[in-house]
Amino acid sequence: MDIASLLGILAGIGLIVLGIYQLTPNFMIFVSMASLLIVAGGSFAATLLSFSLSDVFGLLRSAFAVFKKQKIDLPAEVDAIVELAPIARKSMQELEKSLVNVRNYFLRDGLQMVVDGYNPDEIREILETRIENRILREKSEANVLRTMGKYSPAFGMIGTLIGLVVMLYGMADMAGGGEDPMAVLGAGMGAALITTFYGTILANMFFNPMAEKFETRIKKQTTMQQMLIEGTLLIHARKHPLIVREKLNSYLRPRDWKKPEE
């Protein structure tokens, strides 16, 4: 579980609810099923027009993925590559035996190509193609969330316009009923603005932040895999472990660098 995502959602909702209660004890005036249907349903329908059915129904998978902790430990991956470097310098047979202990599938596949005799250009081309296609797949999922965030405020405004039309026609019908027009106008306007409120909340509390988080994860995964490619090619070249570590340290924060004796 990604604690930051969970805390962000809970804190955002909690602060909004607290702010509402500071202004009015009548929280139910902010609850409207019709407004929610217009905003959520309209945004979903517009997204269906923008993407394939499989992409849209992958939205749930993308949403849940945001709350899963991303398992990326660059210092540990550097350590794993450095440990394999002296083994590769001894023989490819020893390296092949060590592959069963490599947990990262991307690194394991790259090292298997080293063992199988692929040249460096072939290894880089194959692994970079895998990265490019993974990015395309994952960005498509992030784009669904981003699109929902783009359409939600628009459908919030549509709902507000619907509410205003209903309100104005209702006021015309009540013109001879003796009711205070300003009271009717105030209540109707408040109800009409609820859809704008829902659209803004869905876009800026859920869809856009989730898309941003997803894209950040894509970048982190890409950085790690690019580092693994470099590590694989250094092992292919049978570089000394000290050189391997120094080159791969470029991908780490200085505080995560390890000295040779460590």
BELJOPE-V262641 format. One record per backbone hydrogen bond with DSSP energy under -1.0 kcal/mol. CO is the residue of the C=O (numbers start at 1). NH is the residue of the N-H. E is the energy in kcal/mol with one decimal. If there is no record, write none. Layout:
# BELJOPE-V262641
CO&NH&E + CO&NH&E
This chain:
# BELJOPE-V262641
2&6&-1.8 + 3&7&-3.0 + 4&8&-2.3 + 5&9&-2.2 + 6&10&-2.5 + 7&11&-3.0 + 8&12&-2.3 + 9&13&-2.6 + 10&14&-2.7 + 11&15&-2.6 + 12&16&-1.9 + 13&17&-2.6 + 14&18&-2.5 + 15&19&-2.4 + 16&20&-2.3 + 17&21&-2.3 + 18&22&-1.6 + 19&23&-1.0 + 20&24&-2.8 + 25&27&-1.6 + 26&29&-1.2 + 27&30&-2.0 + 28&31&-1.7 + 32&36&-2.0 + 33&37&-2.4 + 34&38&-2.1 + 35&39&-2.4 + 36&40&-2.7 + 37&41&-1.6 + 38&42&-1.5 + 39&43&-2.2 + 40&44&-2.2 + 41&45&-2.4 + 42&46&-2.5 + 43&47&-2.0 + 44&48&-1.9 + 45&49&-1.3 + 47&51&-1.8 + 52&56&-2.1 + 53&57&-2.5 + 56&59&-1.8 + 58&62&-2.3 + 59&63&-2.6 + 60&64&-2.5 + 61&65&-2.1 + 62&66&-1.2 + 64&67&-1.0 + 65&68&-1.1 + 67&2&-2.8 + 70&72&-1.4 + 73&77&-2.0 + 74&78&-2.5 + 75&79&-2.3 + 76&80&-2.1 + 77&81&-2.1 + 78&82&-2.6 + 79&83&-2.2 + 80&84&-1.2 + 81&85&-1.3 + 84&88&-2.4 + 85&89&-1.6 + 87&91&-1.9 + 91&95&-1.5 + 92&96&-2.5 + 93&97&-1.8 + 94&98&-1.3 + 98&101&-1.6 + 99&102&-1.6 + 104&108&-2.6 + 105&109&-2.5 + 106&110&-1.9 + 107&111&-2.6 + 108&112&-2.0 + 109&113&-1.6 + 110&114&-1.5 + 111&115&-2.4 + 112&116&-2.2 + 113&118&-2.4 + 114&117&-1.1 + 119&123&-2.2 + 120&124&-2.6 + 121&125&-2.5 + 122&126&-2.5 + 123&127&-2.4 + 124&128&-2.7 + 125&129&-1.9 + 126&130&-1.8 + 127&131&-2.0 + 128&132&-2.5 + 129&133&-2.2 + 130&134&-2.1 + 131&135&-2.6 + 132&136&-2.0 + 133&137&-2.1 + 134&138&-2.7 + 135&139&-2.8 + 136&140&-1.5 + 137&141&-1.2 + 138&142&-2.1 + 139&143&-2.5 + 140&144&-1.2 + 141&145&-1.4 + 142&146&-2.4 + 143&147&-2.5 + 144&148&-2.2 + 145&149&-2.1 + 146&150&-1.4 + 147&151&-2.3 + 148&152&-2.1 + 151&155&-2.5 + 152&156&-1.9 + 153&157&-2.0 + 154&158&-2.0 + 155&159&-2.4 + 156&160&-1.8 + 157&161&-2.4 + 158&162&-2.4 + 159&163&-2.5 + 160&164&-2.3 + 161&165&-2.4 + 162&166&-2.5 + 163&167&-2.5 + 164&168&-2.7 + 165&169&-2.2 + 166&170&-2.1 + 167&171&-2.3 + 168&172&-1.9 + 169&173&-1.9 + 170&174&-1.5 + 174&177&-2.2 + 180&184&-2.1 + 181&185&-2.8 + 182&186&-2.7 + 183&187&-2.3 + 184&188&-2.4 + 185&189&-2.7 + 186&190&-2.1 + 187&191&-2.0 + 188&192&-2.3 + 189&193&-2.0 + 193&197&-2.0 + 194&198&-2.6 + 195&199&-2.7 + 196&200&-2.3 + 197&201&-2.4 + 198&202&-2.8 + 199&203&-2.0 + 200&204&-2.6 + 201&205&-2.4 + 202&206&-1.0 + 202&207&-2.5 + 203&208&-2.6 + 206&210&-2.3 + 207&211&-2.3 + 208&212&-2.4 + 209&213&-2.5 + 210&214&-2.3 + 211&215&-2.3 + 212&216&-2.1 + 213&217&-2.1 + 214&218&-1.9 + 215&219&-2.0 + 216&220&-2.2 + 217&221&-2.6 + 218&222&-2.3 + 219&223&-2.4 + 220&224&-2.2 + 221&225&-2.3 + 222&226&-2.4 + 223&227&-1.9 + 224&228&-2.1 + 225&229&-1.9 + 226&230&-1.9 + 227&231&-2.5 + 228&232&-2.5 + 229&233&-2.4 + 230&234&-2.1 + 231&235&-2.1 + 232&236&-2.3 + 233&237&-1.9 + 234&239&-2.2 + 235&238&-1.3 + 240&244&-2.3 + 241&245&-2.6 + 242&246&-2.2 + 243&247&-2.4 + 244&248&-2.3 + 245&249&-1.9 + 247&250&-1.1 + 248&251&-1.9 + 249&252&-1.7 + 253&256&-2.5 + 254&257&-1.4 + 259&262&-2.0
